[in-house]
Amino acid sequence: MKRVLAALGAALLCASGGAAIVAPAVDQALVESDAMPPKLSAFGLFRGNDPKMPATGIGYTLRAPLFSDYTDKHRFISIPAGRKAKVAADGTVEFPVGTVLVKSFGWADVNDGRPVETRLLIHRAAGWVALPYIWDADGKDATLALGGRRIPVSFKSPDGETHSIRYAVPNKNQCKECHSLNGAIVPIGPKARNFIPDPAASDKLRSVYFENPAALKPVMPQWDDPNAGSVATRARAYLDVNCAHCHNPAGSASNSGLFLRWTDDPTGVNYGIGKRPTAAGRGSGGMDFAITPGDPDHSFLIYRLESTDPGIAMPEVGRSTVHREGAALLRQWIAEMPKASH
């Protein structure tokens, strides 16, 4: 990430006095067209087509990121000159037409740290469109993969264990499934409560891209930092970023009746506590409740998080491994619930 931020600093050089920003190299006409170019380089999003050297924009991280098979992610936003994003009263970040959210996925110990894929979320006049690109073997460009792909990789997780998986690059329809809200594609990660712009960026630079940058206040706790909040608040943050983009009243899993937003949903039956299966199928594992207070071993929410079976595993898209650290936090949260609370 440091290299990304350094590149952004170089790409966004100010003229003397810091009053002007160097014009972006992005092909904005292509970005805003209906085209889906076969090669990522056509957009001009990277300098020298190096995925760690953005041509323009501002880098960002998330306080609580989505788990994706332990990948390292490099994120930045390209917003056309003269337009700005703004933070709405509910904390939603409203990006203008012409914005591109860029996210590259890889592992430090795979391909010398080069990304395996880069996903674009482009705001066009007709709405958002998701385009997945897979980097070619020589690392010089990436190819559009509307149908997705399985890529064999071996990597080590933070605990030192080696994983050999067929990493899943989602197809265009799967992108839409996760990013759907009331049937339309929307960004799911960059919300004010979870969004951290490049800390090295000056207030002046942030104001180039945001109408009200001071409203970007990441209050969501970092789920894996015990000092960031209680077990319960961190567990809820984890569920929000990993599950609530589908599990909300307007999401693709609304028929489940299981709603897992961080602060919007009360921790009652609809949050899974004492909730019987509605649309879980064999994903319930024969268990009575999504969350059985005091008993994680008989909570099918845990059962699904710890499975890699395609008919059982949750989330359905985005992982081929079990996130043991996340599951351990949720186990602790459920184990600490009073058994009579349901």
N, C-alpha and C positions, 0 to 999 in steps of 0.2 A: 504494500500500500504506500510506503514511503516514496517508492519510485514513481508511482502514479501521481502523488501530490507534487513531487518535484517537477514532473513533466507539465502538470497543470500550471505551476508557477511560471515555467518557461514559456508555455504557450500563451499565457495571458499577460504578457509583458505590458507594462504601462509606459506611455510616453513620459517625457520629462514632466514632473509635477504630478504624475499618476492620474491624469485627467482622461486619457483615452485608452481603449482596449484594442489590441491588434485584431483585425477582422478575422473571423473564423474561416477555416479552409473547408468546412463541411459543405457538401452540395445540397444546399437547402431546397432547391427546386425539386431534386430527386426525393428528398425526405418527405416533402409535402405532396408528391404525386401519388398515383395509385400503384406505382411500380414496385415490384419485388425483385430487385437485382439478384442474379445468381451468385455474385461475389460481394462479400462484405466491403471490400476496398472501394467499391463504387460510391459509397456514401462519403468517403473522406473523413471518417470519424477519428482516425489515428494518424499521427505523424509517421511517415515511412511505413505505414500499415503495421506498426508495432503495437500490439494490443495493450501494452502498458504505457503508451505514450499518447494520450488523448490530444487531438488537434485543438480542441477548445472545450469550454465547459467548466464545471466544478465537480470535484470528487465528493463522495459522501460515503458514510457507513451507516449501519443500523445498530441501535442500542441492543436490540434482540433480533438477530437475523434468523431466517428460515434455515432449517437443517437440510442439507443437500449432499449426503454421502461424504461429509467431512471436507468438502471442497473449500479451497480458498476463493474468495470472490473479490473482484475489483469492479467498483461501480463509479460511474460518473453520469452527469446530465449535460446534454447539449441543448441550449435554448437559443433560438435565433435572436440576433441583435435587434434591439428595440422592443422586445417583448419580455414580460416578466411573469414568474409564477407568484402566486399569493397563497397565504394560509387563511382558509376560511374559519369561521367562528367555531366550527366543530372539530377543527384540527386537520381537516383534509387539505392536502396540498393540491391546488388547482394549477395545472401546468398549461401554458398556452399551446395553441396549434403550432406545429413545427418542432415541438420538444421531442428529444430522443432520450430515453432511459437506457443506458448501456450497462450490461452486467456480464462479465467474463468469469468462467468457472475453470478451476484446475487444482492441481495439488503440487506442493513444493517438491515432492520426490517423484513426479511424473513429467517426462519430457522437459527436464531442466526447468520446471516451473512454468512452462508455457501453457496457456489455457487450452482446454479441450473444446470448449464451445463459447460463443458469445451470443447472448440473447438481446434483441432490441425490442423495445416497446415504443412505438412511434405514434405521436398524436397528430392525426390528419384531420382534415375538415369533416370527414364522415365519422370520425371517432378514432379510437385507439386500435392499432394493429400490432400483433406479436409476430416477430420473425426470428426463428432460431438458425444460427450459423455454426457449422462445425469446422474447426481449423484443419486445413490440409496437413498432410504428413510433413511437408517441409516447413510448416509454420509461417509461410509467406502470405497466405490469404485464407479466408474461410468461405465455405460453400453453403448456400441456402439448403436447408433440410426440412422442408415443409412436412415431410412424412416422419420426421424424427429418426432416431437410430440408436442401436445398442453398440456401445464401444467397450471392448475388453480393456480393463485397467487393473493394476495392482498398486496399492498405496498403503501407507501406515496411518492409523488413526492416532490421536494424541497419546493414547495409552501404550503405543508401540506395537499394537497388533497389526499384522499384515492382512489386508482384505483384497481378494481377487474377485472382481464383480464385472458384470456387463452394465456399465454405466448408461443410464437411460437419458438421452436427449429427447425432450417431449416433442410430439408433433404439434402442428398448429392448432388442432382441435383441443388437445390437452392443455395448451397454453390458455386457450379461451375458457376451459372448464375452471381452472384455478383463478383466473383473473375476472371471472364473471360477477357482475352485480346488477341485478334486475335485467339480466340477459345481455348486458353490454360489457365490453372489455374495459377494465380500469386498472391503474397501478394498485398494488396491494402493500408494498413495503414502505414507501415514503409517506408516512403520516407524521405530523408535527411531533407527536409524543414519542416517536421512535427514530426520527431522522436526525442525523448529525452531519451537517456540511463540513467540508474540509476544515479542521480546526486551524490550519495555517492560513486560511484565506482571511483577508482583511475585511473589515466592515464594509469598506467601499466596494470590494469585489462581490461580497454577498448581495449588496444592494443592486449590483448590475443584473442579477438573476432573480431576485425576489423583491416584491413590492414591500413586504413587511418582514424582513429576515429576523427581527427580534421575536416574532411569534413562533419561531422554530425552537421549541423548548422540549427536549427529549426527556420526558418524565417517566417513561416506562422503565422499570428496573431491568438490569441485565440479569437474565435468568440464572446464569452460572456464577454470579458473584454474591456470596452470602452476605456481604456488607451492603448490597443494593436494596435489600428489602426482606420481608419475611418469606418463609417457605411458600406460604399461600399466594402472596402477590407475585413472586417469581414464577410459580407454577402457572398462574393465570397469564402472565406475560408469554410464557412458552406456548401455551395453548392458543393464545391470540395469534402469534406469528406463524405457527405451524398448522393451525386448524381452522381459525375463524374466518379466513378468506372464503371458505366454502360453508362452514358451519355458522351461518347467520341467517336471519329471516329473508334476505334477498339474495343469498348465495346459492350455489349449485347443489348444496346438501340441505336446503331448507326443508325438504320433505322428511328429514330425519327427526326434526323437532329438537335437535341438539344444537345449542347456540353457545359459542365459546369465546365471545369477544371479551376483551380485558376488563373494561369497566361498564360496558353497556348492558351486559346480561347478568341478572341476579343469580347467585349461586344456589339455585333450587333445582327442581326436577328438570327443567329445560337446560340446565347446565350439566346435567348428567347424574346428579346426586339422587340416588334412588330411582333413576329413570330406566324403565324397561325398554327392551329393543323395539324399535319401530320399523326401520328399514335396514337393519344390520345383517340380515340373512345369517349365514354361518359365521359371520364375523362376531357374533355374540359368544361363540364358544360354549353355548349351553348355559351361560351365566345369566343371572336375573337382572343385573343392573349394570349400566355403563360405569358408575362409580358406586361401590359399596363402602360406605364410610368405615374406616378402620381396617379394611380388608382389601388391599391392592391385588392380592392373588385371585380374588373373585370379582374383579372389576374388569369388564370387557374393554374398557378404554385402554387399560394397560395391556391386555391380551393383544389388541390390535396394533398398538405401538411397538410391541416386542416381536411381531411377526413379520416375515418377509414373503409370506404366501400371498400371491396376487389377489386372491379372493377374500383375504382377511386383513391384510396390512392397511394401516392408515398412517399417514396420508397415502392415497392410492397412487399418486404421481410424485416423482421427485426424489425417491430414495430406493436403494437396493440393499441397504444395510440397516441395522437397528441402531438408533441413537441411544446408546446405553446411558450416557450421562443425563440426557433429557428424561428418559424413562425412570432413572433413579430418583430424580427430583420429584416427578409426579407420584412415584411410589411412596416417597417420604410424606408428601402432602396428604395423600389418601390415608396412609397409616396413622397420621396425627389427627384425623377427623374423629370426633366422638362417635362411637358406634350407633348411638341412638338418634343421630341427627337426621336420619331419613324416616 
